[in-house]
């Protein structure tokens, strides 16, 4: 039986999240922590992409920053 080819990486896959983690020097202590940060990052990545898609040429775009994977509580602790 032939194997299906692996799906091409998408914009919100684990390899893209790993690039984000490397760029911003992110480490997670547990799989649960990794999973929750990955889920949050995916949600925000999709929001940024959808928002930017609706912009007219020349309008300022949103970008992800080092806080893109943090919960509201974690962001509040940074202040």
C-alpha positions as CSV (number, residue, x, y, z in Angstrom):
1,X,0.0,0.0,0.0
2,X,1.4,3.4,-1.0
3,X,1.9,6.0,1.7
4,X,0.2,9.4,1.4
5,X,2.7,12.2,1.0
6,X,3.2,14.3,4.1
7,X,1.1,17.5,4.1
8,X,3.0,20.6,3.3
9,X,3.7,22.8,6.3
10,X,1.0,25.4,6.8
11,X,1.3,28.9,8.2
12,X,0.2,27.8,11.6
13,X,2.0,24.5,12.0
14,X,4.5,23.4,14.6
15,X,7.5,24.2,12.4
16,X,6.4,27.8,12.2
17,X,5.8,27.9,15.9
18,X,9.3,26.6,16.4
19,X,10.7,29.4,14.3
20,X,8.8,31.8,16.5
21,X,10.2,30.1,19.6
22,X,13.8,30.3,18.3
23,X,13.4,34.0,17.2
24,X,12.2,35.0,20.6
25,X,14.2,32.5,22.7
26,X,11.1,30.7,24.1
27,X,11.3,27.6,26.2
28,X,8.4,25.7,27.9
29,X,8.8,23.5,31.0
30,X,6.1,21.0,30.1
31,X,4.2,19.6,27.2
32,X,1.0,21.1,28.6
33,X,2.7,24.6,28.7
34,X,4.0,24.1,25.2
35,X,0.5,23.1,23.9
36,X,-1.3,26.0,25.5
37,X,1.3,28.5,24.1
38,X,1.2,26.9,20.7
39,X,-2.6,27.1,20.6
40,X,-2.6,30.8,21.7
41,X,0.1,31.6,19.0
42,X,-2.0,29.9,16.3
43,X,-5.1,31.8,17.3
44,X,-3.3,35.1,17.2
45,X,-1.5,34.3,14.0
46,X,-4.8,33.6,12.3
47,X,-6.2,36.9,13.6
48,X,-3.2,38.9,12.3
49,X,-3.4,37.3,8.9
50,X,-7.2,37.9,8.6
51,X,-6.9,41.5,9.8
52,X,-4.1,42.2,7.4
53,X,-5.9,40.6,4.5
54,X,-8.7,43.3,4.9
55,X,-6.3,46.3,4.7
56,X,-6.0,48.6,1.8
57,X,-2.5,48.9,0.2
58,X,-0.3,51.2,2.3
59,X,-2.2,50.7,5.5
60,X,-0.2,49.7,8.6
61,X,-0.2,45.9,9.2
62,X,-0.2,43.9,12.4
63,X,2.7,41.7,13.2
64,X,3.4,39.1,15.8
65,X,5.7,40.0,18.6
66,X,7.4,38.2,21.5
67,X,4.1,38.2,23.4
68,X,2.0,36.5,20.8
69,X,2.0,33.2,22.8
70,X,1.3,34.7,26.2
71,X,-1.9,34.7,28.1
72,X,-3.5,37.9,29.3
73,X,-2.3,37.1,32.8
74,X,1.3,36.5,31.6
75,X,1.3,39.8,29.7
76,X,-0.1,41.6,32.8
77,X,2.9,40.2,34.8
78,X,5.3,41.9,32.4
79,X,4.0,45.4,33.2
